Amino acid sequence: MSSITHAVITPANPIRSEIDLDAPGKHTGYLRLPHSVHRSAYGWLPIPLASIRNGAGPVVLIMAGNHGDEYEGQILVSTLIREIDAAHVSGQLILLPQANAPAAEAGLRTSPLDDGNLNRAFPGDPQGSPTQMIAHYIEHTLLARADYLIDLHSGGSSLLYRGNNMLAIDPRDDDEKQRLHHALRAFGLPNAFLHAENPVHAATAARRQRALSITAELGGGGTVDATLLREARHGLLHFLGAIRALSGPLVPNAPPAETRLLRVAGARHYVYAYDHGLFEPLVELGAKVVAGQPAARIHFPDTPLKEPVTCYFQSAGEVVCKRVPALVRRGDCLFHLAEEVAG
């Protein structure tokens, strides 16, 4: 009795690039995501894309707009597309200023088409929702050819980070640790948070594709701080120079700051609301706190005689991020901490 083995065929991703990623020079255009709706039967969604390629060298994917309400990175990436001349590139820069373009167009963290959170959608699905198709294309087409991922985030509409920060997955061995620490210090933002990997994040998608990843958290609060934006641009250009992907007058002589290494140690470093009410923070960004210290009060103006509820820190650490809107519901993040570690 014979057995027949059937090959599993992975369906192709329907997203197509208007530009040839193998072509030398600077090229801009769109990724076309087919989107048939009542208004446009044969339509497609435009996802802005640029490629700057010249000779041999590393391939760097620089991405912003992973969350649509995080504006700092979108401005920075679109600025770099205009500023960088292909003659100063060695290798290739692939630039996505609005990775989840439907979310960015709406100014929302998640896509209005499918409520998709791109940074919770990897490795994606080529036959899934629009956000799942974008995640699949980024991981299996763009990251598959990259040596580095720079994913530019911020606190967005609901959170505010203290200044400019970087996040990176805990290295797996001494060689990866050395490469990662060199990359973080070359980027040179003031703080770098090490954390456990999450399989649905872009950073872990990069790891699966053998690319080194740095995630930036640049302020937030639904605004853009010009000083933080200048520092982030400085750091990113210095990083590109340090890995020999970029040369010329745009590359600074030194990183913008000396980087501190910190760790975000899971659930104990977060404070959440357990009530629906108004959030009153009791500490500010940058504060050093201890376990058991009051973090916030939740007030109930709709029930005037009801006493506010106090929320407490579970762990010691430094306050690096806090919630912006005062109105909260159970499950909303109020603060997150980090603790300094030896380099």
C-alpha positions, -999 to +999 in steps of 0.1 A: +000+000+000+016+033-011+013+066+007+011+099-011+027+130+006+010+162-004+031+194-003+017+222+018+015+253-004+017+286+014-006+311-004+011+342-018+007+375-002-015+397-024+004+429-015+025+442-043+052+469-044+052+496-070+089+499-067+116+473-074+135+467-041+165+454-061+169+486-081+198+509-073+191+546-064+162+563-045+127+552-053+094+560-037+059+546-042+034+524-025+027+489-015-007+480-029-030+460-007-060+449-027-092+462-010-125+456-027-153+476-011-186+492-022-169+525-030-142+509-050-147+474-064-112+470-078-094+493-053-062+490-033-049+505-001-017+526-004+011+520+021+039+545+015+073+529+008+108+541-002+140+522-011+175+539-011+200+514-024+237+517-034+263+490-036+272+465-009+264+469+027+237+462+053+200+463+046+180+483+072+142+484+075+132+517+091+095+516+101+071+540+117+033+541+119+031+506+133+005+523+155-013+551+137-015+575+166+023+576+171+034+605+150+070+612+159+084+583+138+061+590+109+077+625+107+112+612+111+110+585+085+094+608+059+121+634+066+149+608+061+134+598+028+137+634+016+171+640+031+192+610+023+210+608-010+216+574-025+252+583-031+258+583+007+242+549+012+262+516+014+237+488+011+200+495+013+175+515+034+139+504+032+116+530+047+080+526+058+067+559+072+031+545+078+034+507+082-003+503+092-014+530+067-052+527+075-045+533+112-022+562+104-047+578+081-073+577+109-049+587+136-058+556+156-036+530+173-055+502+155-068+500+120-104+512+114-108+484+088-104+454+111-094+468+145-060+453+138-031+462+160-001+456+137+023+451+166+002+423+178-003+407+144+030+390+135+038+367+118+006+376+100-015+358+075-014+363+037-051+354+035-062+373+066-075+407+074-057+438+060-036+442+092-026+405+091-016+408+054+006+438+062+023+420+091+029+389+068+044+411+041+067+430+065+080+398+081+082+375+051+092+400+023+108+431+039+124+416+071+134+385+051+160+407+033+170+429+062+200+428+086+184+454+110+150+467+120+144+501+135+108+503+146+099+538+157+071+540+183+059+565+210+033+565+238+006+574+213-026+589+224-029+571+257+006+571+271+036+594+276+072+582+279+098+601+297+120+615+269+134+592+242+139+555+248+148+523+231+135+487+236+152+455+227+147+418+233+170+401+258+200+387+239+203+350+237+241+347+240+272+367+245+278+374+208+242+387+204+246+408+236+278+424+223+261+433+189+230+446+206+247+467+231+269+482+204+238+490+183+219+506+213+249+528+222+254+538+186+217+549+185+224+567+217+190+576+231+191+581+269+174+548+280+173+513+266+149+488+281+156+451+278+126+428+278+114+393+271+104+385+236+067+385+225+060+363+194+034+388+180+057+419+180+077+432+151+109+428+171+104+390+174+095+389+137+129+405+130+145+379+152+128+351+133+142+365+101+177+369+116+176+407+118+188+427+148+160+449+161+157+482+180+123+496+190+122+533+199+097+549+222+098+586+215+077+607+239+040+604+231+008+619+245-006+624+210+018+652+203+052+658+187+080+673+208+105+691+185+135+685+209+128+648+211+124+646+174+158+662+168+174+639+193+158+608+177+170+619+142+205+625+155+206+590+171+192+572+141+216+589+117+246+581+140+234+545+142+233+543+104+268+557+102+281+533+129+269+502+110+284+517+078+250+520+060+253+558+057+282+583+053+285+619+045+274+652+060+242+639+077+261+615+100+269+631+134+303+626+150+289+612+182+256+597+195+232+621+212+235+607+247+252+580+268+227+551+270+215+536+303+205+500+302+173+491+321+150+461+323+113+459+322+105+428+343+071+418+333+038+423+353+053+436+385+065+467+366+030+478+355+001+495+374-034+490+361-068+505+369-094+482+384-122+507+384-140+530+360-134+566+370-110+595+368-072+589+372-052+611+395-014+603+393+004+606+426+039+604+411+055+619+380+077+606+352+112+599+364+103+593+400+120+564+419+094+544+437+092+514+461+069+485+464+037+494+482+040+531+474+007+548+463+007+553+425-027+568+418-062+575+430-093+567+409-121+591+417-159+587+411-176+621+405-208+603+396-211+590+431-200+620+452-199+603+486-178+573+473-142+575+485-115+573+458-096+540+453-058+540+457-036+520+433-001+509+445+032+500+429+039+463+432+077+468+427+105+492+431+117+510+400+118+542+379+086+556+364+093+557+327+058+558+313+024+571+325-012+573+312-023+606+296-062+606+296-078+610+330-108+588+322-100+552+329-116+518+328-106+485+344-076+471+326-062+505+315-024+509+321-016+538+344+022+535+348+051+513+338+084+510+355+119+499+346+150+490+368+186+498+360+209+469+352+246+466+347+258+469+312 
